[in-house]
Amino acid sequence: MILPNLVLVSKQKVAVSLNSEITLLYWSIGNFINKELRSEDVSSYGKQILSTVSRELTTMFGKGYSYSALDHISKTAAVIEEQFVKHRFTNWSWSHFIELSSIEDIFTV
């Protein structure tokens, strides 16, 4: 039957699109933390700022923005270049990037 296939294909496209958007969101959050909150001039109180950001995001959006989660997101984003997230591996989930980020220089061009 054609209709169930249309529904299944559409659901799969939505899942891929959502996954890609979440990956880009996490990379963007990590990149912001690295550039704005962990810069040399604010490093002395960066942990305090990250804790505050964590509380605010958790209050606004619920689970997933704990201090340790944001710390992990920023460390993963630090080793992944923007082009990999936006263009090369759009069908990868964030967990793929987390796993591969531990391999030194894997995301350098």
HELIX and SHEET records of a PDB file:
HELIX    1   1 ILE A    2  PHE A   32  1                                  31    
HELIX    2   2 ILE A   33  LEU A   37  3                                   5    
HELIX    3   3 GLU A   40  TYR A   45  5                                   6    
HELIX    4   4 GLY A   46  PHE A   61  1                                  16    
HELIX    5   5 TYR A   67  VAL A   79  1                                  13    
HELIX    6   6 GLU A   82  GLN A   83  1                                   2    
HELIX    7   7 PHE A   84  ARG A   88  3                                   5    
HELIX    8   8 TRP A   94  SER A  101  1                                   8    
END                                                                             
